Amino acid sequence: MLDCHTHVLPGLDDGAPDIDAGLALCRRLHELGVDQVVATPHWCSPRFAVEDEGIARAWSSLTTRVAAEVPGLRLVLGSEHHCSGLQDPSAFVASLHPFTGSRCVLIELPDDHLPASTWPSLFAVSRAGFRAILAHPERCKGLAAGSDGLAAFTDAGGLLQLTLGHLIGTHGFAMRWRSRRLLARYPRSCIIASDSHDLNIRRPRWDQLPGKWRHLVPADLAALERWGG
Ligand SMILES: [Fe+2]
């Protein structure tokens, strides 16, 4: 089972604060049946100053510990790329950090509005040969479930990553309602990931995944690549 949105890399953002916390989160994911984890630190986010050098250091330290202590778990490096609207579409594409060995790239929108450049940027991502995955679109208040842009995005192969904690209601009624509405409207374009940050309120909740949604979790990176095809 693949979890394509996690904050296991230590010391970069609001995810694991240190290597022991990152390792504990990896160990817990593996206990819950996950055998492939994409590490998706925030990238280009106005909230965090994450740089390539920091990612490389965190990646090196965590993969070393995981190989020794959670040997059944495969880590893949990706990012959660913020689409702030401050970049033109071609600059946005040039700054992407897709999942290693894959054309998939995870992109988050601001929570409070939909940037004017969102759709031109996302379609530029598709034209460049990447597969865009919107991280927790249920959180973006400016994104209407029935909008023309969202319909065109999913028609073009774009995916919607719904967060398990939102779907099952652990983050409030509004998130539950918005995520389930997206799932009802775009069932072939939705996948589920944990967006886990810690072992507390934002812990991985794969033990609470209802059986009816098990088919929305990709088995591995290859399955994610061909999702809906
Ligand atoms: Fe995230």
Residues whose N, C-alpha, C, O or C-beta is under 5 A from the ligand:
A	BS01	LIG	E80 D195
